[in-house]
Amino acid sequence: MLLSTMEMVPGKRITKVVGLVKGNTIRARHLGHDFMAGLKNLVGGEIDDYTKMIAESREQALDRMIAQARANGANAVVGMRFATCEMMDHAAEILAYGTAVVLEDE
């Protein structure tokens, strides 16, 4: 499955627009991780647990979007984007979305 943030893919042409596809996940922070992050905030630096959590969330949202695109007969997603929003205290959604298409070589 080809994923592109561009609307067009060089060397390819869109032969069919399948439509909007999306995948999302909502993750909550762990109280123990919040405590450790608070300590890290005092000395500065990367908060590894949150970096790992957000990377896993992004991959899960992408996987769900790709599964929907494949199920609808697409071989690519163009105009792919990520969005995020806070759902409640200590929980956030990550959304991957784009336009599922069928691409062929020019």
NUVO-456990 format. One line per field, with one value per atom (N, C-alpha, C, O, CB): x, y, z; residue number from 1; atom name; chain; residue in one letter. Coordinates in steps of 0.001 Angstrom, whole numbers. Each point is the difference from the previous one (the first is absolute). Glycine has a CB too. Example, Ala and Ser with C-alpha at 12.3 -4.5 7.8 and 13.67 -1.06 7.14 Angstrom:
<recs>
X <- (13190,-890,900,1036,-2928,1542,820,-770,509,675)
Y <- (-5690,1190,1200,-19,-1154,2223,1190,1090,1108,-1736)
Z <- (7800,0,0,665,581,-1966,60,730,169,-2314)
n <- (1,1,1,1,1,2,2,2,2,2)
atom <- (N,CA,C,O,CB,N,CA,C,O,CB)
chain <- (A,A,A,A,A,A,A,A,A,A)
res <- (A,A,A,A,A,S,S,S,S,S)
</recs>
This chain:
<recs>
X <- (854,-854,897,834,-2701,1685,761,-751,-1198,2184,-285,-563,738,1229,-1865,-117,622,-735,-1229,1979,18,-616,-317,-715,1951,-700,-278,-1331,-456,2949,-3102,-1261,235,-862,-134,2155,366,1328,788,-2015,1465,1247,746,-525,-487,2218,759,170,333,870,-1434,134,-1215,-10,2395,-3411,-1239,-1191,67,962,-2100,-1242,-1120,-26,799,-1679,-1143,-1046,-483,949,-811,-1012,-1363,-1022,2823,-1813,-1268,171,981,-1628,-310,-47,-978,-1188,1738,-41,-827,-743,-1175,2779,-922,-649,787,1116,-3276,1564,626,216,-891,-183,2271,296,628,652,-331,-539,517,248,-577,-646,2082,265,322,684,152,-1325,274,250,-296,-1115,1951,182,-55,369,1032,-1861,-31,824,-235,-2065,3245,899,-59,-122,1633,-1422,40,1390,649,-3125,2916,1296,-114,-1074,1701,457,82,460,936,-428,-1159,319,1469,632,-2978,2891,1418,907,1028,-1591,182,785,-79,980,-1386,-781,-148,927,585,-2967,2515,878,1450,712,-2292,2004,1376,220,1076,-975,-1115,107,138,739,-2104,658,119,1402,520,-2908,2995,1394,934,921,-1422,257,832,-142,952,-1199,-933,-252,881,335,-2682,2718,849,1413,625,-1989,1876,1373,88,1080,-471,-1723,-13,323,457,194,-889,297,-1254,-1126,3210,-1852,-1091,-686,653,546,-2514,-773,-248,-949,-164,1991,18,-1327,-419,2842,-3090,-1259,-1060,-751,1307,-619,-992,384,-870,339,1813,454,-396,-495,2419,-1705,-360,-1514,-471,2505,-2790,-1454,-561,-874,816,548,-539,410,-775,849,1131,435,-867,-409,2766,-2632,-869,-1411,-633,2000,-1853,-1337,-79,-972,667,1329,45,-30,-731,2021,-483,57,-1337,-427,2877,-3111,-1296,-1035,-778,1336,-577,-927,290,-926,730,1485,377,-448,-569,2530,-1708,-392,-1504,-437,2362,-2699,-1460,-442,-916,676,891,-318,342,-795,1207,767,431,-945,-340,2716,-2802,-935,-1305,-557,1579,-1506,-1236,212,-862,166,1835,292,71,-574,1829,-560,102,-1369,-327,2643,-3110,-1330,-889,-913,1137,47,-777,617,-502,-248,1839,593,1051,356,-2461,2610,1026,1397,219,-1718,2440,1393,878,1222,-1578,-290,748,-935,-1220,2833,-1005,-732,791,1187,-2149,286,640,-608,-1087,1536,285,-465,-111,-842,-386,2086,-54,434,973,-519,-1196,282,-225,-639,-21,1199,-264,-701,251,1765,-2886,-625,-35,-23,-1395,1413,-77,-862,-69,2347,-2924,-767,-93,69,-1395,1170,-164,-1463,-895,2809,-2148,-1366,-512,-1169,1616,442,-309,1339,1047,-3279,2217,1266,775,-528,-484,2246,921,-329,495,-143,-1169,-291,-71,-558,-699,1832,18,-278,285,1345,-2195,-260,1041,399,-2866,2902,806,-794,-469,2684,-2366,-757,920,663,-2816,2193,686,-1092,-925,3025,-2003,-1031,593,1064,-2793,1032,422,-1010,-1072,3468,-2051,-854,545,1118,-1772,-137,392,-200,-1043,436,1613,-39,600,637,-483,-381,696,976,-398,-1573,3248,1055,501,29,628,-259,662,1196,32,-2204,3157,1146,-468,-935,2496,-891,-324,539,-174,190)
Y <- (-1174,1174,1233,178,-1411,2066,1237,1088,195,-869,1376,1126,1257,15,-1498,2540,1246,1182,20,-1091,2047,1238,923,990,-1202,-122,783,-460,-1112,1423,545,-357,-876,-794,2933,-1995,-777,-694,467,1142,-2730,-741,23,-492,-1009,2056,61,-1393,-965,2991,-2113,-1257,-900,-1088,1259,273,-785,860,1229,-2602,716,736,-665,-1218,1922,118,-498,-469,778,785,-2847,-543,-121,-116,-1114,1257,-84,641,-252,-1870,2946,561,-857,-63,2446,-3036,-869,821,-249,-1649,2874,889,158,-502,-161,1358,288,-1282,-844,3107,-2395,-1095,606,1043,-2723,991,538,-1133,-1082,3248,-1887,-920,830,1019,-2836,1385,794,-905,-1195,3056,-1276,-654,1076,1151,-3027,1483,908,-645,-1150,2087,-210,-523,886,1222,-2203,320,705,-151,-1032,639,1409,-56,-832,-102,2349,-2827,-837,861,788,-2856,1924,819,-112,1005,-1294,-919,-185,718,558,-2752,2178,702,1505,715,-2587,2356,1428,438,1082,-1191,-728,315,101,946,-2115,177,14,1169,598,-3095,2823,1140,1298,901,-2131,1319,1185,167,1113,-1352,-870,55,403,795,-2562,1212,326,1482,630,-2990,2904,1405,909,1108,-1687,120,803,148,1048,-1807,-296,23,191,275,-1736,1319,188,-1280,-980,3336,-2339,-1144,-679,358,-675,-664,-726,-928,-620,751,-218,-912,-1250,-67,1975,-2895,-1184,-757,-464,295,31,-738,652,-694,-55,2069,692,-64,-127,1655,-1443,-119,-1356,-95,1647,-2595,-1353,-134,-582,-320,1433,-107,697,-548,448,1292,741,-663,4,2127,-2697,-709,-1242,-269,1111,-1589,-1181,402,-690,-490,2274,485,399,-317,1102,-91,394,-1227,-35,2102,-3079,-1227,-731,-526,321,165,-667,737,-639,-185,2141,777,-220,-162,1884,-1730,-272,-1386,-160,1681,-2523,-1371,-101,-686,-177,1525,-40,716,-457,383,1193,704,-866,-104,2308,-2823,-865,-1180,-369,1047,-1273,-1132,425,-748,-234,2162,484,249,-334,1377,-461,249,-1313,-104,2194,-3086,-1307,-660,-552,287,326,-610,633,-642,129,1772,715,-104,611,952,-2335,-241,985,19,-1020,1814,989,-613,-972,2830,-1267,-405,1162,-123,-1582,2842,1163,932,-39,-146,1027,1076,1279,89,-1649,2548,1283,1070,-171,-508,1787,1082,-435,500,446,-1883,-581,1020,732,-3006,2301,939,-677,-1048,2988,-1316,-383,1166,1163,-2719,1235,1017,-576,-1217,2188,-97,-444,979,1188,-2288,575,874,-649,-1221,2151,-96,-491,-377,810,638,-2674,-486,321,338,-2168,1717,282,150,-154,-1137,1586,99,-1298,-1081,2698,-1509,-1136,-1000,-1127,1408,93,-894,814,1097,-2689,1037,708,-970,-1194,2871,-1130,-767,351,1156,-1240,-926,226,-548,-1138,1012,928,-355,81,1015,-172,-1914,3,-33,-808,-384,2070,25,417,616,-86,-873,359,-498,-483,418,184,-444,-1295,-38,2416,-3434,-1283,35,438,-1629,728,20,-1288,-780,3297,-2707,-1041,714,838,-2470,1309,587,-1004,-1203,2702,-991,-796,781,1226,-2367,444,668,796,-395,-1423,2955,812,-640,538,1516)
Z <- (0,0,0,888,339,-2220,-86,761,-206,-2040,3117,747,-417,-68,2031,-2241,-422,614,67,-2215,2591,470,-1173,154,2022,-3346,-1213,-604,263,-702,-364,-661,-1225,-378,1197,-1432,-1189,291,822,-2400,891,183,-1327,-998,2807,-1852,-1244,-630,688,198,-2191,-718,82,-576,1004,282,160,-398,17,1852,-2220,-246,799,182,-2515,2794,751,-999,-823,2780,-1875,-900,668,-677,-505,2501,722,1371,699,-1935,1608,1343,794,-318,-485,1832,837,1043,270,-628,943,956,1288,134,-1109,1903,1290,786,99,-72,530,924,1245,-48,-1851,3017,1252,983,-104,-280,1320,1092,1218,-96,-1461,2701,1198,1192,-27,-869,1920,1284,1070,-231,-782,2170,1152,1097,372,-982,1113,1031,1232,-83,-1676,2901,1283,594,-166,554,291,672,1260,594,-1521,1321,1196,1166,-139,-1245,2530,1167,390,323,461,-809,323,-984,384,625,-2274,-1013,208,-208,-1410,2034,273,1130,-56,-720,1796,1119,-481,338,1253,-2386,-511,-959,-15,266,-1050,-911,787,-399,-1321,2830,847,546,76,522,-218,467,-1137,194,1527,-2912,-1162,-345,-461,-412,1096,-290,847,-418,-198,1795,871,-545,165,1757,-2576,-496,-1508,-524,2414,-2589,-1442,-747,589,-232,-1652,-849,-530,346,943,-2130,-631,996,840,-3033,2090,836,-841,-781,2120,-1161,-856,-16,-1061,1522,675,44,-882,-684,3003,-2308,-826,-1471,-861,2775,-2208,-1384,-564,-1124,1593,314,-423,-162,-977,2152,-229,-47,-1241,-671,3182,-2819,-1142,-1320,-956,2310,-1415,-1205,-235,-1129,1480,710,-120,-415,-798,2545,-1219,-343,-1464,-685,3034,-2828,-1414,-906,-990,1607,-266,-816,15,-1028,1522,653,75,-853,-709,3026,-2259,-827,-1483,-795,2622,-2205,-1394,-436,-1080,1335,579,-336,-237,-924,2278,-545,-149,-1284,-684,3197,-2836,-1237,-1211,-934,2076,-1127,-1103,-166,-1125,1526,706,-65,-668,-804,2888,-1761,-616,-1495,-813,3005,-2552,-1419,-782,-1084,1718,-98,-665,-142,-1051,1974,141,-31,-1065,-518,2947,-2750,-1013,-1398,-944,2732,-1927,-1320,-447,-1179,630,1440,-359,100,723,90,-1555,137,473,72,-1873,2124,479,756,-163,-1770,2767,679,-266,316,1521,-2421,-277,907,552,-2961,2548,861,1453,747,-2685,2333,1342,1050,-181,-788,2058,1088,1347,92,-1561,2501,1377,680,-317,387,854,854,1402,186,-2091,2875,1386,788,-312,152,1176,884,1374,139,-2091,2945,1365,189,-242,1110,-439,190,1403,189,-1843,2620,1400,706,-628,583,1327,721,-154,260,1389,-2065,-98,-1110,38,2372,-3396,-1124,-1280,-24,1533,-2581,-1275,-1140,89,839,-2003,-1207,-1050,-135,654,-1259,-1191,-1167,39,1235,-2306,-1185,-1210,-215,1251,-1826,-1291,-1058,90,818,-1923,-1029,-1335,-60,1791,-2788,-1338,-1014,364,349,-1983,-1087,-580,-514,4,594,-557,-1507,-486,2634,-2887,-1457,-562,708,-691,-1307,-751,-907,-810,900,39,-824,-1012,260,1619,-3046,-1023,-517,107,-747,81,-605,-1208,-695,1499,-1047,-1179,-1250,-1093,2484)
n <- (1,1,1,1,1,2,2,2,2,2,3,3,3,3,3,4,4,4,4,4,5,5,5,5,5,6,6,6,6,6,7,7,7,7,7,8,8,8,8,8,9,9,9,9,9,10,10,10,10,10,11,11,11,11,11,12,12,12,12,12,13,13,13,13,13,14,14,14,14,14,15,15,15,15,15,16,16,16,16,16,17,17,17,17,17,18,18,18,18,18,19,19,19,19,19,20,20,20,20,20,21,21,21,21,21,22,22,22,22,22,23,23,23,23,23,24,24,24,24,24,25,25,25,25,25,26,26,26,26,26,27,27,27,27,27,28,28,28,28,28,29,29,29,29,29,30,30,30,30,30,31,31,31,31,31,32,32,32,32,32,33,33,33,33,33,34,34,34,34,34,35,35,35,35,35,36,36,36,36,36,37,37,37,37,37,38,38,38,38,38,39,39,39,39,39,40,40,40,40,40,41,41,41,41,41,42,42,42,42,42,43,43,43,43,43,44,44,44,44,44,45,45,45,45,45,46,46,46,46,46,47,47,47,47,47,48,48,48,48,48,49,49,49,49,49,50,50,50,50,50,51,51,51,51,51,52,52,52,52,52,53,53,53,53,53,54,54,54,54,54,55,55,55,55,55,56,56,56,56,56,57,57,57,57,57,58,58,58,58,58,59,59,59,59,59,60,60,60,60,60,61,61,61,61,61,62,62,62,62,62,63,63,63,63,63,64,64,64,64,64,65,65,65,65,65,66,66,66,66,66,67,67,67,67,67,68,68,68,68,68,69,69,69,69,69,70,70,70,70,70,71,71,71,71,71,72,72,72,72,72,73,73,73,73,73,74,74,74,74,74,75,75,75,75,75,76,76,76,76,76,77,77,77,77,77,78,78,78,78,78,79,79,79,79,79,80,80,80,80,80,81,81,81,81,81,82,82,82,82,82,83,83,83,83,83,84,84,84,84,84,85,85,85,85,85,86,86,86,86,86,87,87,87,87,87,88,88,88,88,88,89,89,89,89,89,90,90,90,90,90,91,91,91,91,91,92,92,92,92,92,93,93,93,93,93,94,94,94,94,94,95,95,95,95,95,96,96,96,96,96,97,97,97,97,97,98,98,98,98,98,99,99,99,99,99,100,100,100,100,100,101,101,101,101,101,102,102,102,102,102,103,103,103,103,103,104,104,104,104,104,105,105,105,105,105,106,106,106,106,106)
atom <- (N,CA,C,O,CB,N,CA,C,O,CB,N,CA,C,O,CB,N,CA,C,O,CB,N,CA,C,O,CB,N,CA,C,O,CB,N,CA,C,O,CB,N,CA,C,O,CB,N,CA,C,O,CB,N,CA,C,O,CB,N,CA,C,O,CB,N,CA,C,O,CB,N,CA,C,O,CB,N,CA,C,O,CB,N,CA,C,O,CB,N,CA,C,O,CB,N,CA,C,O,CB,N,CA,C,O,CB,N,CA,C,O,CB,N,CA,C,O,CB,N,CA,C,O,CB,N,CA,C,O,CB,N,CA,C,O,CB,N,CA,C,O,CB,N,CA,C,O,CB,N,CA,C,O,CB,N,CA,C,O,CB,N,CA,C,O,CB,N,CA,C,O,CB,N,CA,C,O,CB,N,CA,C,O,CB,N,CA,C,O,CB,N,CA,C,O,CB,N,CA,C,O,CB,N,CA,C,O,CB,N,CA,C,O,CB,N,CA,C,O,CB,N,CA,C,O,CB,N,CA,C,O,CB,N,CA,C,O,CB,N,CA,C,O,CB,N,CA,C,O,CB,N,CA,C,O,CB,N,CA,C,O,CB,N,CA,C,O,CB,N,CA,C,O,CB,N,CA,C,O,CB,N,CA,C,O,CB,N,CA,C,O,CB,N,CA,C,O,CB,N,CA,C,O,CB,N,CA,C,O,CB,N,CA,C,O,CB,N,CA,C,O,CB,N,CA,C,O,CB,N,CA,C,O,CB,N,CA,C,O,CB,N,CA,C,O,CB,N,CA,C,O,CB,N,CA,C,O,CB,N,CA,C,O,CB,N,CA,C,O,CB,N,CA,C,O,CB,N,CA,C,O,CB,N,CA,C,O,CB,N,CA,C,O,CB,N,CA,C,O,CB,N,CA,C,O,CB,N,CA,C,O,CB,N,CA,C,O,CB,N,CA,C,O,CB,N,CA,C,O,CB,N,CA,C,O,CB,N,CA,C,O,CB,N,CA,C,O,CB,N,CA,C,O,CB,N,CA,C,O,CB,N,CA,C,O,CB,N,CA,C,O,CB,N,CA,C,O,CB,N,CA,C,O,CB,N,CA,C,O,CB,N,CA,C,O,CB,N,CA,C,O,CB,N,CA,C,O,CB,N,CA,C,O,CB,N,CA,C,O,CB,N,CA,C,O,CB,N,CA,C,O,CB,N,CA,C,O,CB,N,CA,C,O,CB,N,CA,C,O,CB,N,CA,C,O,CB,N,CA,C,O,CB,N,CA,C,O,CB,N,CA,C,O,CB,N,CA,C,O,CB,N,CA,C,O,CB,N,CA,C,O,CB,N,CA,C,O,CB,N,CA,C,O,CB,N,CA,C,O,CB,N,CA,C,O,CB,N,CA,C,O,CB,N,CA,C,O,CB,N,CA,C,O,CB)
chain <- (A,A,A,A,A,A,A,A,A,A,A,A,A,A,A,A,A,A,A,A,A,A,A,A,A,A,A,A,A,A,A,A,A,A,A,A,A,A,A,A,A,A,A,A,A,A,A,A,A,A,A,A,A,A,A,A,A,A,A,A,A,A,A,A,A,A,A,A,A,A,A,A,A,A,A,A,A,A,A,A,A,A,A,A,A,A,A,A,A,A,A,A,A,A,A,A,A,A,A,A,A,A,A,A,A,A,A,A,A,A,A,A,A,A,A,A,A,A,A,A,A,A,A,A,A,A,A,A,A,A,A,A,A,A,A,A,A,A,A,A,A,A,A,A,A,A,A,A,A,A,A,A,A,A,A,A,A,A,A,A,A,A,A,A,A,A,A,A,A,A,A,A,A,A,A,A,A,A,A,A,A,A,A,A,A,A,A,A,A,A,A,A,A,A,A,A,A,A,A,A,A,A,A,A,A,A,A,A,A,A,A,A,A,A,A,A,A,A,A,A,A,A,A,A,A,A,A,A,A,A,A,A,A,A,A,A,A,A,A,A,A,A,A,A,A,A,A,A,A,A,A,A,A,A,A,A,A,A,A,A,A,A,A,A,A,A,A,A,A,A,A,A,A,A,A,A,A,A,A,A,A,A,A,A,A,A,A,A,A,A,A,A,A,A,A,A,A,A,A,A,A,A,A,A,A,A,A,A,A,A,A,A,A,A,A,A,A,A,A,A,A,A,A,A,A,A,A,A,A,A,A,A,A,A,A,A,A,A,A,A,A,A,A,A,A,A,A,A,A,A,A,A,A,A,A,A,A,A,A,A,A,A,A,A,A,A,A,A,A,A,A,A,A,A,A,A,A,A,A,A,A,A,A,A,A,A,A,A,A,A,A,A,A,A,A,A,A,A,A,A,A,A,A,A,A,A,A,A,A,A,A,A,A,A,A,A,A,A,A,A,A,A,A,A,A,A,A,A,A,A,A,A,A,A,A,A,A,A,A,A,A,A,A,A,A,A,A,A,A,A,A,A,A,A,A,A,A,A,A,A,A,A,A,A,A,A,A,A,A,A,A,A,A,A,A,A,A,A,A,A,A,A,A,A,A,A,A,A,A,A,A,A,A,A,A,A,A,A,A,A,A,A,A,A,A,A,A,A,A,A,A,A,A,A,A,A,A,A,A,A,A,A,A,A,A,A,A,A,A,A)
res <- (M,M,M,M,M,L,L,L,L,L,L,L,L,L,L,S,S,S,S,S,T,T,T,T,T,M,M,M,M,M,E,E,E,E,E,M,M,M,M,M,V,V,V,V,V,P,P,P,P,P,G,G,G,G,G,K,K,K,K,K,R,R,R,R,R,I,I,I,I,I,T,T,T,T,T,K,K,K,K,K,V,V,V,V,V,V,V,V,V,V,G,G,G,G,G,L,L,L,L,L,V,V,V,V,V,K,K,K,K,K,G,G,G,G,G,N,N,N,N,N,T,T,T,T,T,I,I,I,I,I,R,R,R,R,R,A,A,A,A,A,R,R,R,R,R,H,H,H,H,H,L,L,L,L,L,G,G,G,G,G,H,H,H,H,H,D,D,D,D,D,F,F,F,F,F,M,M,M,M,M,A,A,A,A,A,G,G,G,G,G,L,L,L,L,L,K,K,K,K,K,N,N,N,N,N,L,L,L,L,L,V,V,V,V,V,G,G,G,G,G,G,G,G,G,G,E,E,E,E,E,I,I,I,I,I,D,D,D,D,D,D,D,D,D,D,Y,Y,Y,Y,Y,T,T,T,T,T,K,K,K,K,K,M,M,M,M,M,I,I,I,I,I,A,A,A,A,A,E,E,E,E,E,S,S,S,S,S,R,R,R,R,R,E,E,E,E,E,Q,Q,Q,Q,Q,A,A,A,A,A,L,L,L,L,L,D,D,D,D,D,R,R,R,R,R,M,M,M,M,M,I,I,I,I,I,A,A,A,A,A,Q,Q,Q,Q,Q,A,A,A,A,A,R,R,R,R,R,A,A,A,A,A,N,N,N,N,N,G,G,G,G,G,A,A,A,A,A,N,N,N,N,N,A,A,A,A,A,V,V,V,V,V,V,V,V,V,V,G,G,G,G,G,M,M,M,M,M,R,R,R,R,R,F,F,F,F,F,A,A,A,A,A,T,T,T,T,T,C,C,C,C,C,E,E,E,E,E,M,M,M,M,M,M,M,M,M,M,D,D,D,D,D,H,H,H,H,H,A,A,A,A,A,A,A,A,A,A,E,E,E,E,E,I,I,I,I,I,L,L,L,L,L,A,A,A,A,A,Y,Y,Y,Y,Y,G,G,G,G,G,T,T,T,T,T,A,A,A,A,A,V,V,V,V,V,V,V,V,V,V,L,L,L,L,L,E,E,E,E,E,D,D,D,D,D,E,E,E,E,E)
</recs>
